[in-house]
């Protein structure tokens, strides 16, 4: 968080300081799909971003404008983002693989002065290469960046940070320092696409002097190669990514000794998968966090804490306060499910583009993203699910994430998403969409249901099972339950 006595430095100025202090040090390594790498020094990052700044300004970018960047993880993406900040503009990364109709809707909401995409990248790269690399005027973007998102209906929105592009020491404070000192500089593996907040946020650490090792595209087997080759010290990953890495043959024999800690976020993590990673590393090296792009606050805990509070996503992290409220705004008792509300010094430092209403906030500044959960007597938070994903089946509440976690432990299931579908008898029936681990000899629906019956109350057990070749996940491994429901008739 931002300390009251911290002195801010414009992002461009901070990058210039890094370049002056260690001009030949490598700040960025880009891992191409063929595993060839591209190394960029601090000086090169500074000079290339100066050129990109001037190129964007020639295309009309001014202070306060937005720059859309619909390109894959690349050196161009990073230097264009840095160049946008130097121009005083807000970079907004956009998924590059959207169909044209959806891409057009998203770009209409972004309303960018310049769009960097497959159609314009070559021209803009050439324009940037032709520019002077001398220092540029010191400018500050009034909003650091935007992150594209959408709800269950698929309506696009852009979450804009309302904080300026001013670097503060707290921005580069590693998660693990909440428990113990972290050697610096870090070597941070970026395996997520940088249009996702987990990938984009690593730029805070780049500006803090840490080295980023960025994969052009996530590949579980290559992750292990990259960790060994570049002596990666930490990374952030979704449960799906961690599941795929853990499933790589021989993973237990790989050299993970450089990894000091990992951070898991973006979705609930099955207990069996968490224990697997505790075995691959150590309980105290696995950190879990819960938060949202809107920066309402964070909870976090390490694996050694989780063993004493199994299933928790932690306690309030760095001044975050947590409350569980009922629908009337009243605090609920310990161990009772309600709406999760968070508050920290930056709660509310966002705005939506696209017409979405701000998230509900109490008069005293606690905000909620619509998640349901409960607190134990020690103040540890446990998530139930998103209210929008809740399945009411036969009058009983079923939290699909709980069913996901139970089914994910079956060795015959590679991936699973549980949704609620319209049903004349149950109102909504619990339906499991399963990607089998062995597609030549897949698990049967009866086996899935029997396995669930051994782990869940009867009303939570899927009534129907559907098999698919692959769960429709994004490059960031996220999935929209709402979209999956709509695709099956609601």
C-alpha positions, 0 to 999 in steps of 0.5 A: 500500500502507499505509505503517507511519507512515500515520495513519488517518482513519475514512471518514466523518470524511475525507469531512467534511474534504473537505466543510469544505475545499471545500464547493461543489467538485464531487466526483461527476458522474453521467452518465445514459443520455441524457447529462444529468448530475447534479453533487454537491458535497462538502458534498452528499455529506457531508450526503446520506450522513449522512441515509443513515446514519441511514436505514440505522440506522433499518432496523437497521444496526449496526457490523459489519453488511453492507448489500447494494446491488443498484442501478445506478451512481447518486448513490443508490448512492454516497451509500448506500455512504458512509452505510453506512460512516458507520454502521460497516457494510460495503457489498456491491454486487450485480449488479442484473440477476440473475434472481430465483433467482440473486439470492436465492442471492447475497443469502443469502450476503451475509446483509445487514441491509438490502437496497437494490434496485429494490423498496426504493430509493424507500422508503429514499431517502424515509426518508433525505431525511426524516433530519437531515443533522447530523454523525453519530457517528464509526464504523468498519466492521471490513471495508471492503466485500464484492465478489460473485463466483462460480466456473465452477460459478456458486456464489456467494461474497462476497469480504470485505476484512478491512481496516477503513474507515479512510482512509490516504493510500496508498489514493488514490495513483494507479497512475501515481505509480509512474513519474511525478508525477500532477497532483491532483485527478484527474478519474476516469471510472468506466465500469464498474458499481460492483459490480465491483472496478474500479468500486468501488475508485474510491471510494478516490480520491473519499475522497482528493479526486479527482472521479469522473465516473460513467456510469450505463451503459457506452456506447463512443460516449458515453465519448468525449463524456464524456472531451471534455466533462469533461476526464477525466484517467484511467480503468480499463477492460477489454479489451472496453471498450477494443475497443469504444471504439477501434471507434467511427467517428472515434475517432482524431479525438477530443480525448483530450488531457486523458487523462494515463493509462489503466489496463487490467485484468481480462483479457489484452489483445490486442497489436493492441488495445494498440498501437491505444491506444498510437497514440490516446494514447502508449505511456507513457500506457497502464498494465496491471495484474494482480491479483485482488479477494482482494488477493494483490498486483499487477504492473504496467507501462507501454506503453513497458516493454511494447514491450520485454517484449511480452505481459507484465503487468509486474513486482511493483508496490509491494512485491509479490513474484512467484514461479512454482511447480510443483504441488509448491511448488518454484520453476520456472526462468525462462521455464517455465510454472507457478503464479503466486504473489504476496505483498505486505504485505496478502496474505490480508486477505480472507475468503470468505462462501459456503463457498469455501475460501481461496486456496492460500497457501505457508507464507511467505505467497505466495498464488495465484488459480490462474493459470498464467504464467512470468517472464522474466530481468528479472522480468516476468510473462507470463500463460498462463491460468487453470488452470480454463480450460486445455484439454487437447486430444489431450494438449496444453495449450491456453491459450484466452486465447492463442487469443482474442488471436490471433482478436481481430485479425481485422477480421471478429470483433467478440468471441470466447471460446474454450472446450474442449468434450467430444470423443470423439477429442480429449478436449476440442476447441478451440471458438471462439464468435464474434460477427461484426463484420458480422452481415449478411455474417459471416465464415465458420467456414473463414475463422476457422480459416484465420486461426488457422492463420496465427497458432497452432500446429496443435493450438491452432487451433479445430476448431469455430466457433460464431456468436452474436449477442452474447457473454454478457458482464456489465455489467463485460464479464466472461465465464464460460468455465465457464458457456459450457461448461456451456451447451453440454453440458460 
